[in-house]
Amino acid sequence: MSKPTNSELASIFDSAAREYDDVTSSYAVARRRDILISWARGDCLEVGAGTGEVASALVKAGHHVVATDISPKMVEEIRKKLNIEAAACDAEKLPFQDASFDTVVGAEMIYYLDHPEKFVAEAHRVLKPGGRLLLSSANSTTKFYHKVRTLLRKMGFYRMYFDDSICDFFSERRLKTLLLHNNFKVVTVRKIIVVPFGAFDRLNKFLEKTPLKHFGIFILVLAEK
């Protein structure tokens, strides 16, 4: 199956907006969210915000937040949850002035894009000097998880993921190269969640301190302009 275009993704996520929170792993969302929140500074823009889980946490942490998503229906879900500015737009064409934000967050969205480098360039443009770009992506080294997810669903593990057919994930090297080519400095990289179940949280946090962290399902990157 070919990768959907940005415009096709808008329709895919429109159709999933109301049920999206029910088919994603609350454990994985929480682990990624908490790390991203700890890295955020000042005025924040979340791009590809989905239903607003990260944006909501940013607001609770005291940040001024603007949220965008390519799906108008996802933006509707954000507005139901939060009294913040939220807009439907393409991540590769952000409708904001230069140097508008202290932090740009892109959680689990970069591997969906037609041209990820355009989003990174746009993030650099809208960030203030010294601003932070925070990214999370499924890890390319764990594609075998993608192959077994259908089986897990048949076994009754429904809150695992949104089944969007995407499996062209990013490696640490690819993310770093993308950021460096767009004039970002990579500050921190973390790989998390080796075992994809909340019951194994303690084990995961131990494994993430060992070389087995490279089998983590997610990569999180903090970069600075």
BAFI-3210 file (N, C-alpha, C; in Angstrom, 3 decimals, decimal comma, padded with zeros to 6 digits):
// residues 225
n [1|2|3|4|5|6|7|8|9|10|11|12|13|14|15|16|17|18|19|20|21|22|23|24|25|26|27|28|29|30|31|32|33|34|35|36|37|38|39|40|41|42|43|44|45|46|47|48|49|50|51|52|53|54|55|56|57|58|59|60|61|62|63|64|65|66|67|68|69|70|71|72|73|74|75|76|77|78|79|80|81|82|83|84|85|86|87|88|89|90|91|92|93|94|95|96|97|98|99|100|101|102|103|104|105|106|107|108|109|110|111|112|113|114|115|116|117|118|119|120|121|122|123|124|125|126|127|128|129|130|131|132|133|134|135|136|137|138|139|140|141|142|143|144|145|146|147|148|149|150|151|152|153|154|155|156|157|158|159|160|161|162|163|164|165|166|167|168|169|170|171|172|173|174|175|176|177|178|179|180|181|182|183|184|185|186|187|188|189|190|191|192|193|194|195|196|197|198|199|200|201|202|203|204|205|206|207|208|209|210|211|212|213|214|215|216|217|218|219|220|221|222|223|224|225]
n.u [000,846|000,622|002,077|-000,054|-000,880|-000,367|-002,839|-004,610|-004,276|-005,620|-008,315|-008,289|-007,712|-009,778|-011,915|-011,319|-011,314|-013,168|-013,003|-010,357|-008,850|-009,599|-008,383|-005,702|-002,630|-002,764|-000,702|001,688|001,201|001,202|003,838|005,418|004,319|004,915|007,692|008,111|006,765|008,393|010,571|009,681|009,477|008,337|006,219|004,245|003,916|002,027|002,250|000,408|-001,377|-003,363|-005,881|-005,318|-003,922|-001,213|-001,108|-003,008|-001,697|000,475|-000,799|-001,738|000,694|001,309|001,932|001,504|-000,384|-000,649|-002,373|-002,203|-003,528|-003,709|-006,160|-009,417|-011,447|-010,038|-009,089|-011,507|-011,995|-009,921|-010,749|-013,014|-011,936|-010,164|-009,610|-008,109|-006,134|-006,650|-005,987|-006,674|-004,267|-001,575|001,373|003,640|003,353|003,137|000,966|002,103|003,913|007,427|009,714|007,892|007,410|008,540|008,843|008,387|006,375|006,291|004,670|004,714|004,178|005,862|006,629|004,463|004,435|004,542|006,855|009,075|011,276|010,434|008,628|010,399|012,021|010,076|009,437|011,842|011,776|009,542|010,321|011,741|015,029|017,221|015,131|013,183|012,807|010,805|010,566|008,857|008,995|007,983|010,256|012,517|013,938|012,315|010,414|009,320|007,391|005,293|004,480|003,349|001,191|-001,437|-002,026|-001,949|-004,185|-006,175|-005,979|-007,143|-006,021|-006,799|-006,278|-003,817|-002,829|-003,401|-004,659|-003,180|-001,724|000,851|004,307|006,815|009,077|011,247|014,794|017,274|019,558|018,556|016,736|018,483|020,134|018,275|017,573|020,042|020,657|018,868|019,709|019,504|020,565|021,208|020,265|019,407|018,666|016,306|015,341|012,535|010,334|010,463|008,997|005,691|003,596|001,778|001,949|004,530|006,084|008,107|010,106|010,586|011,655|013,998|015,295|015,650|017,887|019,929|021,891|019,813|017,934|017,992|016,209|013,892|010,530|009,944|011,469|012,650|013,421|015,224|015,904|017,674|017,330]
n.v [-001,191|002,189|005,137|007,449|010,724|014,093|015,451|013,294|012,156|013,934|013,269|010,609|010,897|012,573|010,779|009,192|010,710|010,962|008,500|008,192|008,474|006,168|004,034|004,220|003,670|004,349|004,256|004,487|007,009|008,616|008,277|009,385|011,956|013,013|013,256|015,045|017,314|017,952|018,975|021,258|024,830|028,103|029,882|027,727|025,776|023,204|020,891|018,856|017,907|016,107|014,853|016,520|015,740|016,150|018,937|019,658|018,867|020,583|023,047|022,680|022,674|025,288|026,664|028,915|027,919|026,987|025,024|022,812|020,827|018,684|017,637|018,736|017,683|016,601|018,979|020,022|018,270|019,013|021,616|021,041|020,103|022,058|025,514|027,017|028,527|026,942|025,393|024,172|023,014|022,475|020,871|021,463|023,985|026,320|028,671|031,009|033,794|034,613|033,636|033,243|031,476|029,764|027,060|024,286|021,499|018,247|015,486|012,174|012,565|013,230|011,200|010,855|012,807|014,312|015,701|015,772|017,412|019,955|020,604|020,671|022,817|024,830|024,791|025,717|028,302|029,524|029,460|031,213|032,726|030,355|028,720|025,684|022,543|019,805|016,431|013,346|009,998|006,889|004,201|003,181|000,818|-000,984|-002,279|-004,770|-004,780|-003,539|-005,539|-007,423|-006,236|-006,514|-009,150|-008,864|-007,279|-009,107|-010,735|-009,265|-006,887|-003,912|-001,174|-000,287|001,081|003,380|002,193|002,884|002,112|003,049|002,497|003,417|004,361|006,532|006,507|007,067|008,215|009,241|011,179|012,922|013,770|015,105|017,224|018,541|019,376|021,375|023,394|022,996|022,228|019,183|018,246|016,337|012,858|010,327|006,912|004,938|002,592|-000,570|-002,856|-003,055|-002,425|-001,084|-002,387|-003,197|-001,047|-000,402|-002,215|-001,324|001,254|000,529|-000,958|001,065|002,320|000,796|-000,901|-002,096|-000,205|000,679|-000,843|000,321|001,395|003,982|007,071|010,032|013,409|016,281|019,353|022,388|025,690]
n.w [000,000|-000,872|000,556|002,183|000,936|002,221|002,025|001,760|004,244|005,871|005,457|006,362|009,099|009,840|009,739|011,879|014,150|016,374|017,682|018,172|020,592|021,872|020,627|020,814|022,601|025,907|027,721|026,167|025,028|027,339|028,330|026,245|026,157|028,747|028,752|026,619|027,623|029,772|028,480|027,213|026,660|027,421|025,079|023,167|020,191|018,976|016,449|014,258|016,197|016,837|018,921|020,984|023,332|024,164|023,923|025,860|028,228|028,105|028,468|031,105|032,358|032,346|030,008|027,235|024,515|021,119|018,800|016,004|013,310|010,469|010,022|010,036|011,687|013,825|014,903|015,776|017,910|019,614|020,260|021,711|024,047|024,966|025,645|023,572|020,914|017,893|014,811|011,518|009,397|007,025|008,014|006,628|005,765|007,640|009,155|010,469|011,828|011,448|014,029|016,236|018,354|021,349|021,605|019,474|018,956|017,691|017,767|017,024|014,236|012,144|010,384|008,774|006,842|003,526|002,803|005,034|005,571|004,902|006,901|009,109|008,357|008,396|011,115|012,145|011,131|012,449|015,073|017,841|018,287|019,678|020,287|020,836|019,202|019,508|019,001|018,447|017,338|015,892|016,043|013,595|013,855|015,029|013,438|013,466|015,422|014,195|012,484|014,130|015,303|014,318|015,026|017,816|018,204|017,452|019,592|021,493|022,393|022,154|022,618|021,382|019,120|016,382|013,454|010,694|008,520|008,100|008,075|007,629|009,372|011,382|011,774|014,338|013,202|010,787|011,700|013,083|010,969|009,349|011,044|011,472|008,871|008,625|010,220|012,995|016,328|017,794|020,955|022,900|022,814|023,230|023,680|024,051|025,736|025,450|025,887|025,045|027,016|029,727|032,201|032,362|033,013|034,935|034,205|031,582|032,089|033,330|031,256|029,417|030,264|029,495|026,870|025,484|025,054|022,475|021,126|021,698|021,157|020,501|019,485|020,903|020,469|021,376|020,072|019,273|018,006]
ca.u [000,000|001,431|001,924|-001,024|-000,386|-000,837|-004,273|-005,324|-004,232|-006,673|-009,543|-008,110|-007,815|-011,148|-012,794|-010,941|-011,148|-013,990|-012,599|-008,900|-008,326|-009,965|-007,614|-004,280|-002,128|-002,669|000,635|002,666|000,911|001,618|005,306|005,931|003,830|005,593|009,050|008,012|006,382|009,558|011,514|009,062|009,756|007,661|005,067|004,384|003,105|002,030|001,881|-000,069|-001,734|-004,361|-007,012|-004,893|-003,419|000,007|-001,479|-003,682|-000,679|001,251|-001,615|-001,720|002,034|001,414|002,384|000,559|-000,303|-001,400|-002,354|-002,638|-003,578|-004,192|-007,537|-010,373|-012,184|-009,153|-009,102|-012,765|-011,815|-009,076|-011,557|-013,931|-011,184|-009,318|-009,888|-006,862|-006,156|-006,410|-006,238|-006,385|-003,298|-000,527|002,592|004,693|003,033|002,581|000,469|002,541|005,027|008,762|010,110|006,660|007,267|009,741|008,907|007,509|006,269|005,752|004,616|004,197|003,581|006,819|006,714|003,299|004,509|005,091|008,212|009,407|012,248|009,716|008,128|011,516|012,377|009,025|009,617|012,985|011,342|008,613|010,942|012,602|016,421|017,381|013,915|013,319|011,957|010,673|009,991|008,826|008,710|008,205|011,650|012,626|014,546|011,315|009,338|008,648|006,190|004,214|004,031|002,582|000,095|-002,729|-002,209|-002,264|-005,581|-007,007|-005,902|-007,925|-005,304|-007,318|-005,700|-002,417|-002,396|-004,358|-004,234|-003,152|-000,910|002,172|005,381|008,089|009,431|012,540|015,914|017,953|020,455|017,765|016,229|019,592|020,546|017,227|017,665|021,301|020,569|017,996|020,337|019,224|021,552|020,576|020,682|019,126|017,905|015,900|014,585|011,726|009,322|010,890|007,845|004,614|002,473|001,974|002,292|005,986|006,686|009,369|011,070|010,944|012,531|015,313|015,894|015,996|019,206|020,866|021,959|018,540|017,118|017,960|015,030|012,727|009,582|009,871|012,607|012,307|014,578|015,211|016,854|017,572|017,631]
ca.v [000,000|003,391|006,065|008,510|012,096|014,938|015,723|012,053|011,950|014,745|012,476|009,434|011,277|013,054|009,630|008,529|011,700|010,726|007,265|008,106|008,252|004,827|002,997|004,446|003,176|005,433|004,173|005,077|008,441|009,268|008,292|010,385|013,275|013,507|013,663|016,263|018,423|018,322|019,697|022,452|026,134|029,296|029,768|026,459|025,388|021,775|020,614|017,474|017,758|015,067|015,262|017,517|015,202|016,862|020,343|019,767|018,792|021,825|024,083|022,416|023,020|026,742|027,239|029,384|026,869|026,986|023,657|022,634|019,480|018,733|017,148|019,641|016,984|016,551|020,322|020,113|017,554|019,869|022,734|020,519|019,873|023,162|026,884|027,533|028,719|025,681|025,622|023,099|023,452|021,542|021,080|021,945|025,380|026,840|030,034|031,842|034,683|034,210|033,840|033,406|030,508|029,278|025,605|023,603|020,079|017,366|014,165|011,097|013,119|013,550|010,128|010,924|013,946|014,167|016,272|016,109|018,505|021,229|020,879|021,057|024,178|025,711|024,874|026,613|029,677|030,096|029,479|032,319|032,295|029,492|027,953|024,226|021,642|018,527|015,442|011,918|009,178|005,457|003,875|002,301|-000,468|-001,856|-002,532|-006,038|-004,487|-003,239|-006,788|-008,244|-005,481|-007,095|-010,324|-008,395|-006,856|-010,311|-011,294|-008,423|-005,680|-002,907|000,144|-000,394|001,982|003,696|001,397|003,806|001,441|003,662|001,794|003,989|005,151|007,214|006,078|008,171|008,885|010,014|012,363|013,837|014,353|016,044|018,403|019,238|020,016|022,541|024,341|022,715|021,499|018,102|018,336|015,098|011,804|009,238|005,806|004,463|001,537|-001,811|-003,763|-002,082|-002,559|-000,305|-003,240|-003,382|000,287|-000,438|-002,908|-000,418|002,328|-000,081|-001,285|002,312|002,732|-000,216|-000,924|-002,553|000,966|000,852|-001,548|001,085|001,605|005,398|007,975|011,409|014,272|017,693|020,106|023,826|026,568]
ca.w [000,000|-000,962|001,669|001,883|000,844|003,316|001,870|002,059|005,690|006,491|005,418|007,215|010,501|010,051|009,983|013,134|015,219|017,565|018,348|018,180|021,944|022,324|019,934|021,024|023,877|026,889|028,327|025,255|024,936|028,576|028,423|025,303|026,582|029,940|028,375|025,810|028,500|030,593|027,626|026,618|027,252|026,926|024,181|022,441|019,042|018,683|015,056|014,225|017,611|017,056|019,751|021,955|024,592|024,537|024,099|027,152|029,270|028,031|029,112|032,543|032,844|032,382|028,744|026,222|023,497|019,868|018,273|014,624|012,750|009,087|010,040|010,686|012,736|014,984|015,480|016,516|019,165|020,456|020,749|022,731|025,277|025,401|025,204|022,999|019,468|017,179|013,392|010,569|008,390|006,634|008,785|005,741|005,418|008,885|008,960|011,581|011,519|011,879|015,426|017,018|019,451|022,045|021,435|018,522|019,278|016,659|018,386|016,169|013,021|011,102|009,388|007,898|005,932|002,178|002,794|006,423|005,646|004,828|008,251|009,976|007,956|008,896|012,564|012,366|010,801|013,428|016,388|018,236|018,481|020,836|020,494|020,861|018,427|020,201|018,098|018,769|016,162|015,986|015,743|012,419|014,205|015,654|012,477|013,749|016,206|013,244|011,887|015,075|015,910|013,936|015,880|019,160|018,202|017,445|020,933|022,388|022,821|021,240|022,831|021,018|018,066|015,340|012,303|009,561|007,497|007,975|008,778|007,193|010,533|011,345|012,604|015,018|012,246|009,825|012,390|013,333|009,686|008,965|011,907|011,215|007,559|008,747|011,153|014,393|017,129|018,559|022,358|023,623|022,150|024,110|023,098|025,164|025,662|024,798|026,025|024,835|027,935|030,935|033,332|032,351|033,080|035,680|033,360|030,495|032,566|033,543|029,959|028,727|030,750|029,017|025,403|024,915|024,726|021,010|020,654|022,113|020,066|020,161|019,605|021,214|020,212|021,712|019,251|019,470|016,863]
c.u [000,882|001,109|000,911|-000,343|-000,910|-002,342|-005,102|-005,349|-005,309|-007,981|-009,463|-008,315|-009,154|-012,064|-012,530|-011,017|-011,905|-013,542|-011,105|-008,340|-008,587|-009,133|-006,108|-003,892|-001,969|-001,299|001,677|002,459|001,440|003,137|005,891|005,574|004,657|007,014|009,008|007,673|007,585|010,581|010,981|009,430|008,839|006,413|005,262|003,422|003,196|001,479|001,526|-000,552|-002,768|-005,531|-006,605|-004,360|-002,164|-000,296|-002,137|-002,675|000,195|000,508|-001,581|-000,373|002,291|001,881|001,211|000,731|-001,188|-001,269|-002,828|-002,700|-004,104|-005,652|-008,461|-011,139|-011,334|-009,130|-010,395|-012,653|-010,956|-009,912|-012,588|-013,228|-010,582|-009,773|-008,587|-007,067|-005,807|-006,816|-005,912|-005,437|-002,302|000,743|003,725|004,473|002,366|002,183|000,823|003,752|006,348|008,933|008,915|006,615|008,618|009,952|007,934|007,555|005,661|005,778|003,965|003,521|004,566|006,879|005,483|003,500|005,046|006,556|008,586|010,368|011,572|009,123|009,256|011,976|011,356|009,136|010,762|012,577|010,498|009,173|011,763|014,048|016,579|016,175|014,138|012,323|011,982|009,940|009,906|008,404|008,799|009,597|011,736|013,205|013,539|010,149|008,632|007,423|005,002|003,632|003,162|001,370|-001,283|-003,034|-002,598|-003,715|-006,515|-007,035|-006,627|-007,240|-005,662|-006,652|-004,199|-001,983|-003,577|-003,850|-004,307|-002,297|000,491|003,200|006,762|008,564|010,858|013,562|016,492|018,836|019,676|017,205|017,336|020,032|019,559|017,335|018,924|021,278|019,679|018,415|019,872|020,421|020,812|021,152|020,544|018,342|017,569|015,130|013,854|010,771|009,793|009,745|006,584|003,369|002,780|002,362|003,799|006,721|008,027|010,466|011,518|011,936|013,915|016,009|016,349|017,330|020,303|020,958|020,671|017,596|017,006|016,821|013,745|011,831|009,578|011,200|012,062|013,552|014,269|016,293|016,621|017,998|018,926]
c.v [001,243|004,319|007,151|009,860|012,895|015,172|014,476|011,767|012,750|013,962|011,264|009,802|011,939|011,901|008,973|009,438|011,348|009,509|007,184|007,795|006,836|003,724|003,224|003,978|004,332|005,431|004,842|006,583|009,172|009,349|009,348|011,791|013,827|013,967|014,965|017,476|018,890|019,126|021,044|023,720|027,186|029,039|028,590|026,354|023,876|021,563|019,134|017,059|016,681|015,577|016,162|016,999|015,937|018,334|020,570|019,762|020,042|022,971|023,910|022,769|024,517|027,407|027,853|028,463|027,196|025,586|023,645|021,145|019,601|018,309|018,151|018,969|016,825|017,909|020,553|019,422|018,363|020,985|022,300|020,409|021,143|024,502|027,516|027,791|027,396|025,872|024,383|023,633|022,332|021,874|021,644|023,397|026,032|028,312|030,978|032,671|034,110|034,488|034,086|032,555|030,164|027,787|025,172|022,116|019,333|015,937|013,157|011,631|013,208|012,467|010,054|011,892|013,588|014,569|016,696|017,287|019,876|021,594|021,344|022,471|025,190|025,871|025,817|028,065|030,283|030,112|030,738|031,824|031,507|028,637|026,454|023,544|020,288|017,549|014,081|011,173|007,709|005,154|002,872|000,936|-001,433|-002,126|-003,865|-005,844|-004,240|-004,542|-007,614|-007,511|-006,038|-008,326|-009,904|-007,933|-008,068|-010,971|-010,417|-007,170|-004,528|-001,538|000,120|000,719|002,319|003,045|002,237|003,298|002,020|002,827|002,269|004,942|005,701|006,529|007,306|008,934|009,765|011,289|013,387|014,534|015,412|017,342|019,209|019,973|021,246|023,449|024,207|022,021|020,439|018,105|017,001|014,138|010,735|008,187|005,108|003,333|000,347|-002,817|-002,896|-002,231|-001,807|-001,124|-003,452|-002,044|000,276|-001,115|-002,002|000,642|001,805|-000,337|-000,039|002,895|001,774|-000,149|-001,413|-001,398|001,167|000,070|-000,845|001,413|003,054|006,099|009,358|012,258|015,696|018,372|021,591|024,586|027,322]
c.w [000,000|000,203|001,304|001,774|002,034|003,225|002,155|003,557|006,407|006,541|006,338|008,681|010,822|010,442|011,330|014,348|016,496|018,360|018,588|019,568|022,448|021,687|020,043|022,419|024,856|027,567|027,439|025,132|026,164|028,698|027,497|025,766|027,736|029,634|027,575|026,670|029,317|029,793|027,135|027,399|026,625|026,098|023,236|021,266|018,915|017,289|014,947|015,597|017,878|017,865|020,916|023,273|025,060|024,780|025,452|028,295|029,281|028,710|030,626|033,160|032,807|031,112|027,969|025,021|022,301|019,288|016,831|014,291|011,330|008,991|010,735|011,822|014,004|015,680|016,270|017,870|020,139|021,071|021,772|024,086|025,855|024,846|024,725|021,509|018,796|015,729|012,574|009,511|008,123|007,409|007,942|005,308|006,624|008,743|010,109|011,169|012,010|013,376|016,342|018,275|020,071|021,830|020,348|018,850|018,091|017,175|017,448|014,916|011,862|010,013|008,485|006,726|004,551|002,153|004,213|006,550|005,574|006,184|009,157|009,639|008,459|010,421|012,902|012,134|011,908|014,849|016,609|018,330|019,772|021,139|020,327|019,916|019,115|019,300|018,770|017,513|016,533|015,436|014,594|012,754|014,805|014,715|012,744|014,625|015,287|012,678|012,833|015,658|015,545|014,782|017,291|019,257|018,226|018,819|021,960|022,883|021,888|021,405|022,559|020,085|017,173|014,053|011,034|008,401|007,339|008,742|008,318|008,286|010,426|012,235|013,299|014,045|011,276|010,461|012,616|012,054|009,234|009,767|011,616|009,886|007,573|009,905|012,597|015,033|017,940|019,968|023,070|022,736|023,190|023,314|024,231|024,752|024,805|024,791|026,030|025,710|029,224|032,150|033,458|032,438|033,799|034,857|032,214|030,955|032,921|032,211|029,206|029,196|030,300|027,487|024,741|024,604|023,214|020,365|021,093|020,928|019,594|020,359|019,911|021,112|020,658|020,891|019,484|018,224|017,132]
res [m|s|k|p|t|n|s|e|l|a|s|i|f|d|s|a|a|r|e|y|d|d|v|t|s|s|y|a|v|a|r|r|r|d|i|l|i|s|w|a|r|g|d|c|l|e|v|g|a|g|t|g|e|v|a|s|a|l|v|k|a|g|h|h|v|v|a|t|d|i|s|p|k|m|v|e|e|i|r|k|k|l|n|i|e|a|a|a|c|d|a|e|k|l|p|f|q|d|a|s|f|d|t|v|v|g|a|e|m|i|y|y|l|d|h|p|e|k|f|v|a|e|a|h|r|v|l|k|p|g|g|r|l|l|l|s|s|a|n|s|t|t|k|f|y|h|k|v|r|t|l|l|r|k|m|g|f|y|r|m|y|f|d|d|s|i|c|d|f|f|s|e|r|r|l|k|t|l|l|l|h|n|n|f|k|v|v|t|v|r|k|i|i|v|v|p|f|g|a|f|d|r|l|n|k|f|l|e|k|t|p|l|k|h|f|g|i|f|i|l|v|l|a|e|k]
***
